[in-house]
Amino acid sequence: MKNEELKMKDKGRRVKWLLVMIFFAFQTTAAQQYTGTTGLIHTPSAEINKEGTARIGVHFLAKEFSPQPFSYNTGTYYLSITPFSWVEIAYTCTLQKGSRKDVDGNWEKKTGYYYQDRYFSLKLRPLKEGKYWPAIAIGTNDPYGTNGKNNKADVPANEGKSNNGDGKSQYFCNYYIAATKHFPINNHQIGIHAAYRKWKRDYNRKWNGLVGGITYQPSFARNLRVIAEYTGGDINVGADCLLWKHLLLQTSLQNGKYFSGGVCFQMNLF
């Protein structure tokens, strides 16, 4: 009996040490991860990654999370870099569902994720956060679109085209100005984030206007960032963390119901 008790205690100690090691492997992070840039979940912030940070990752998007043309669950993969402390650049691909032509040039009946929507994101931060003032950033996602007729995603019906009649995609096109300020309270950290955002496409208008959110990092787990945000049309909750300095995870619930989440590898190139 004593030997079994000793084994159980030893096993318990090893589990505790493993949990402690995992705990200290976490690092603070901030990401609007489905685009590969910093931010909250769906809304931008004025935060920017450390200079030299590069990311490559994937993200699952519930259909409620995406613009209206994506009336199905989809996913993104991306590459981003922060070459300087005041600028972030990302390149994102979103999977598109549709049918394709067979060898005879006829459209197949079955559909699949055969196509991709591609876009760049850019964020500039002219003002860094100070003791008495917030950080200020301006940015855009998907600012340039390609004409649907020349797009490789040559799909039937409304796939690959917008409902604005200009033949361009730009499903994720938006422009914003954001402000972020952090407040230490009894060794906890509260982040207040606000942004004014304008989307180009009419089907995204529910996300226009003033958006923002609150982040919370407890004193006992600075590695953990809990997020609540208002997107203009939804209230989302989620959390993100960075394991072992390189593995970034994010999970969220759209309106508290629909799951989206992703993972990426990040490293500093400098």
N, C-alpha and C positions, 0 to 999 in steps of 0.2 A: 504493500500500500504506500509505504514511504517513497519507494522508487517511482511509483506512478505519480505521486504528488509532486516530487521533484521534477519529473519530466514535464508535467503540466505547467509548473511555475516557470521552468526554463523556456518552454514554448511561448508562454505569455510574455516573458521578457523580450524574446526575439520579435514577437508581433509588435510590442510597444516600440522597440528600437526601429523597426521598419517604418512604423507610422511617423516616428520622429524624423527619420531621414527623409521621408516623403514630404513632410511638413516643411523642412528647411530647404528642400529642393525647389519649392515654389518661389516665384519672383513676381513682383507687381507688374501688371501689364494693362493695356487699354486698347481695345480694337473694335472698329466697325468691320467685323471680320469677313463678312461676305464679299466685300470689295478688296480686302487686304490692307486697308488703311486704318488709322486710329479713329476712335469714336466710341459710341455706345453700342447699341444693337442695330437699329435701323436708322438712327439719327446721328448726325456728325457732332463733333466737339472741336475745341481749339487745341486739343492735345496733339503732340507729334512724337513719333518714336525717337529714340536716341540716334544721333548721327551715325550713319554707317549700317543701320539695321536693314536686313533683307528678309523677306518672307516668301514662302511658297506653300500653298495650302488648298484645301477643298472645303466646301460648305454646302450643306443640304438646306434648301429653301422650300418651306411649305407653300402651297399655291396662294394662301392668304397673305403671305409675306411679299410676294412678287407683284409686279405690275399686271394689269388685267389681261394683256395678251398671253401671259403664262397662266392659263387656266388649269394648271396641273402642277404637281410637285416636280421640282427640278433641282439643279445644283450648279455651283460655280467652282471654278478653280482659277487661281490667280498667282501673280508674281508682283511683289512691290519692293520698293527701296526708298530709303531716306538718305539721299546723298549729302545733305546738309541739315543742320539743326532747324532750319526754317522751311523745308520743303519735303513733301512726300509725293511719290509717283507710283501708280499701280496700273497693271494691265489685267483685266478680268474677262473670263469667258463664261457665259451662261449657256447651259444645255437647252436646246430647243427641240420640241417634239413635232414630228410631222411625218408624212409619207415621202417616198422617193421613187424615182423612175426605175423601171426594170430595163433589161438589155434591149427591149424593143421600143423604149421611150415612153411606155405607158406608166401611169402612176399606180404604185402598189396599194392594195387595200389596207394592209397593216401599217401602223405608225410606230415610230421609235425615236429615240434621241439621236437623230442623224445629223443635226445642225447645231450651230453655236452662234450666239450673239456676242460680239467682242467690243470692248470699250476701254478707254483710259480714264483714270481718275487723277486729279491734281489738287494738292492742298498747300497753301502758302500761309505762313504765320509771321506777319509783320511785327507783332507785339508778343513778347514772351511774358508769362505770368510773373508778377512781382508780389511783394508783401501787401501792397495796398490796391493793386489793380489786377484784372483778369487777363488771361491770354486771349488774343484775338486772332482768328484765322479766317481766310476766305478759300473757297474751293469749289470744285465741280466734279461730277461724275458723268461720263458718256457725253462730252460736249460736242463731239463730231460724229455724224452718222453717214452711212453709205447708202446709196440708192438701191432700193429693193430689186430693181431689174438687173443690176449688175452684181448682186450679192450671190455668193456661192450657195447660200441657203435657198436654193430655188425650189420653193415648196408651194403647194396649191392653196387655194382659198386665201385666208387672211394670214397664214403663217409667213413670218418674215417681213410683214408690212405693218405700218401703223394705221390707226383710224383717222389720222389727220389729213390724209389725202396728198401728202408731199412725197410719198414713196420712200421715206427714210425710216430707219428703225428708231434708234435713240430711246429705247424703252426705259432706260434708267437715267435719262438726261435730267440733271438738276443743278442748280447753282445755290450757294449758301454763304452766309457769314455767321460765324460762331464765336461764342465767348465761354470761357471756362475759368472757374475759381475754386480752389480747394481750401477747406477750413479745418484745422486740427482742433478736435474737441476731446479733451481727456485722453490723448494719445490715439483716439480714433480719427479717421479722416473722412470728411464729407466733401464730395465734389458736386458743384452746381454747374450745370451745363445748359446753355440756351443758344438757339440758332434761328435765323430766319431763312427759310428755304423756298425756292421757286422751282417747280417741275415744269418741263416743257410740254409734256403730253397731257391732254385733257383727262385721260383715264387715271392719271396720278394726282389729280387735283385735291383729293382728300388729304394728301400729305403736304400741301402748300401751307405757307404761313409760319407762325411761331411754333417751334418744337423744342424739345429739350428733355432733361431728366436729371436724376440724382444718382450718384454712386456712393457706395459706403465700403470702407475698408476698416475692419475691426482691428483694435490694437493687438489682439492676441493672434491675428492671422492676416498680416499685411499682404500676404500672398493672394488673399481672396478679395475679389471685387464684385459686389452685388449691385445690380443695375435695375432701375425702374425708369421708364421713359414714356413720354407722350409724343406720338409721331404726327399728330394732327388728325388722325383718324382712328388710332388704336392706342392702347396702353399695353406695353410689353414689359416683361420681367425676365431677368436672366442673370448669369454670372460668367466670369471668365478667369482663367489662371494660366500660368506658364510653368510647366514642369521641367525640372532639370535644365533651366535656362534656355531651352530650345524648342520645347513642344508646347505650343499655344492651343488651348482648348476654349471653346465658348459654347454655351447652351442657352436657349431662350424659349419663351412661350409667347406667341403672338396673341394678344388679348387674353393672356392667361390660359389659352387652350391649345394652340397649334404649335407644335415643336419645330424649331429650326436650330441648327448647330453645326459646328465644324471644327477642324483641326488643321494646324499648319506647323511647319518647321521654320524657325527663325534663328538668325545668327548675325553677329556683327562682323562686317567685312574689314573694319579698320583696326 
